Amino acid sequence: MSSADHYIQLSSLPEEVRRQVLDFIEFLMLRERKQQGKEPEKPKPISGLLKGKVKIADDFDAPLDDFKEYME
Protein backbone atom coordinates (compact mmCIF):
# COMPACT_ATOMS: atom_id res chain seq x y z
CA MET A 1 0.00 0.00 0.00
CA SER A 2 1.38 3.42 -0.92
CA SER A 3 1.58 6.51 1.25
CA ALA A 4 -1.23 8.06 -0.78
CA ASP A 5 -3.48 5.11 0.07
CA HIS A 6 -2.66 5.53 3.77
CA TYR A 7 -3.40 9.23 3.57
CA ILE A 8 -6.78 8.59 1.93
CA GLN A 9 -7.65 6.03 4.60
CA LEU A 10 -6.59 8.35 7.41
CA SER A 11 -8.40 11.37 5.99
CA SER A 12 -11.63 9.39 5.66
CA LEU A 13 -11.74 8.73 9.42
CA PRO A 14 -13.62 10.98 11.85
CA GLU A 15 -11.49 13.71 13.49
CA GLU A 16 -11.41 12.04 16.92
CA VAL A 17 -10.26 8.72 15.45
CA ARG A 18 -7.55 10.51 13.44
CA ARG A 19 -6.25 12.06 16.66
CA GLN A 20 -6.15 8.63 18.28
CA VAL A 21 -4.24 7.18 15.32
CA LEU A 22 -1.71 10.02 15.44
CA ASP A 23 -1.32 9.59 19.22
CA PHE A 24 -0.66 5.89 18.67
CA ILE A 25 1.94 6.66 16.00
CA GLU A 26 3.70 9.05 18.40
CA PHE A 27 3.62 6.35 21.08
CA LEU A 28 5.19 3.80 18.71
CA MET A 29 7.89 6.27 17.66
CA LEU A 30 8.69 7.07 21.30
CA ARG A 31 8.88 3.38 22.17
CA GLU A 32 11.21 2.74 19.23
CA ARG A 33 13.51 5.59 20.28
CA LYS A 34 13.63 4.26 23.84
CA GLN A 35 14.53 0.78 22.58
CA GLN A 36 17.36 2.28 20.55
CA GLY A 37 18.57 4.21 23.59
CA LYS A 38 17.78 7.62 22.15
CA GLU A 39 16.22 10.34 24.25
CA PRO A 40 12.85 11.54 22.96
CA GLU A 41 12.96 14.91 21.28
CA LYS A 42 11.08 17.62 23.10
CA PRO A 43 9.03 19.85 20.83
CA LYS A 44 10.49 23.33 20.57
CA PRO A 45 8.13 26.12 21.59
CA ILE A 46 7.01 28.41 18.80
CA SER A 47 7.03 32.00 19.95
CA GLY A 48 4.22 34.21 18.77
CA LEU A 49 1.98 31.28 17.93
CA LEU A 50 -1.05 32.86 19.62
CA LYS A 51 -0.30 36.45 18.67
CA GLY A 52 -3.55 38.29 18.07
CA LYS A 53 -5.66 35.44 19.48
CA VAL A 54 -5.86 36.71 23.08
CA LYS A 55 -7.65 39.97 23.83
CA ILE A 56 -7.41 41.67 27.23
CA ALA A 57 -10.06 44.25 28.02
CA ASP A 58 -8.93 47.86 28.50
CA ASP A 59 -10.42 47.90 32.02
CA PHE A 60 -8.73 44.62 33.05
CA ASP A 61 -7.04 46.21 36.09
CA ALA A 62 -10.07 48.28 37.11
CA PRO A 63 -11.58 47.39 40.49
CA LEU A 64 -14.70 45.27 40.40
CA ASP A 65 -17.97 46.74 41.65
CA ASP A 66 -18.53 43.70 43.87
CA PHE A 67 -15.51 44.65 46.01
CA LYS A 68 -16.18 48.40 46.44
CA GLU A 69 -17.28 48.00 50.07
CA TYR A 70 -13.99 46.27 50.94
CA MET A 71 -11.81 48.93 49.27
CA GLU A 72 -13.15 51.93 51.18
N, C-alpha and C positions, 0 to 999 in steps of 0.2 A: 504494500500500500504506500502511495506517495505522500509527501507532506501536504500536498493540496487536498488529498482525500481526507487526511486527518483534520485539516483546517475546516473543511466542509462539515465533517461530523461534529466537531467541537462547536462550530457556529450555529448548528441546528439545535443545540441543547438549550434549555431554559437558562437564564442568567445565573440563578442560584447553583445549578448543577455545574455550570462552567467554572464558577468560583471554587467549587469543591474539587473539580478535576485539577485546576491550577494549584490549589493547596496541596493536593496529593503529589503532583509533579515536584513541587518545591520540597516536600518531605522526602521523596525519593532521592533528589539531588543532594540534600543535606546528609542523608544516610550514606550515600556513596562517598561524599567527601570525608565523612568521619571514618569510614572503612579504609580510605586511602591515607588517613592521617593528616588530612588538610583541615585547617581551621575554616569554618564557614565565613563567607564574606558578609560583612555588615553593610547594609545599604547606606550609601552616602546621602546625607540630607541635602535637599535642593532648596537653596535660599530663594525667597521671593515667590514660592509656589502658590501661596494664598493671597498674594498682593491684589488689593482691590476687592477681595471677597468678604472681608470683615469691615463692618461699619460701626463706629462708636459714636453715639449721640453727642451733640455739642454740650449738652447739660449733664454729661456723665458724672462729673464731680460735684454737681449741685446737691445740696442736702435734700433729703426726702421729706415730704410733708408729714409722713407718719411719725417722724422723730423730732418734730419741732418742739414739743413739750419737754423733751430731754435736753435740748440744746440751749435753752434759755437760762 
